[in-house]
Amino acid sequence: MPDPGERILVVGPSWVGDMVMAQSLFKTLKARDPAATIGVVAPAWSRPILERMEEVDEVAALEVGHGEFGWAARRKLAASLRGRFDRAIVLPRSWKSALVPFLARIPRRVGFHGEQRYALLNERRRLDKTVLDQTVKRFVSLGLPADEAARGDFPIPRPALRRDDANLASLHATLGIGTRPAIAMMPGAEYGPAKQWPLAHFRSLAEALIAEGFEVRVMGGPKDEPAGETIAGGLEHVHNLCGKTRLADAVDLLADCRQAVTNDSGLMHVAAAAGTRIQAIYGSSSPAYTPPLTENAAIHYLALDCSPCFERTCPLGHTNCLKQQPPERILSAILAG
């Protein structure tokens, strides 16, 4: 009788980009035990992304708002998972993120030290930021034996999200997008304005791309709609899709684009996992810490003396790390392909 494989529950992160990067962990787990079953505890919004990952067998949606404790919801979810998993991997470092595996009585529960989780985790690992210098490395390391993880020289599989061609065809029809080769633009960044390339630069680049024969798709959530209108307003062949698509739709629309011009954001990681060439613009953050996980990317980073500051807003008030990256530079990179 074949080995049924280990049953592993992963408590996933709360941000789009981090959830995409978590697929590198899922791929690692499946590579080491192809018969393993992987369940993911995740916010309900992330289900469309997780359903595009071949490695994920089950999504256990946690109906709790961002920053909310949600004791009743966590207890209810834990009860539904009790007795079904052999090991839990807790990616976030918060106390509350370790509650569900503990309440579900999963025998092995591993995560990094953080917020006094001594009773909740029975394997707590020290986070050496010099060895595990990227978010994705930290995620993958928790799926490895402790001695192997501590060396930091393990491979990082690249995320790859499945494309739905039928959904893409439907989107083409309902959104009225054209037949020109498409370039995506993602002007948003959830963390703050110190990560956002100026909208005037995006607009100038959109105008130049239209002159070169491209179509532009501006993508983001509802809160990005005004930024999308600043870029697209009055321009033929530029579509402001912000707030008009679901997260699953973004996967298909980005996979359909030749390239994507993006801040360091969650949608950057979605585009990379969809197989799109990335033009990644970094300001307050660092491409060494959260790079797009693809070989098909160009990184635009000035590495000023004040960078990276990792602040939400520029402490010096000028955001030169972004303003001094002109549209012409990004256009040249796109045309170079």
Secondary structure, 3 states (H helix, E strand, C coil): CCCCCCEEEEECCCCHHHHHHCHHHHHHHHHHCCCCEEEEEEEHHHHHHHCCCCCCCEEEEECCCCCCCCHHHHHHHHHHHCCCCCEEEECCCCCHHHHHHHHCCCCEEEEECCCCCCCCCCEEECCCCCCCCCHHHHHHHCCCCHHHHHHCCCCCCCCCCCCCHHHHHHHHHHHCCCCCCEEEEECCCCCCHHHCCCHHHHHHHHHHHHHCCCEEEECCCHHHHHHHHHHHCCCCCEEECCCCCCHHHHHHHHHCCCEEEEECCHHHHHHHHCCCEEEEECCCCCCCCCCCCCCCEEEECCCCCCCCCCCCCCCCCCCHHHHCCCHHHHHHHHHHC
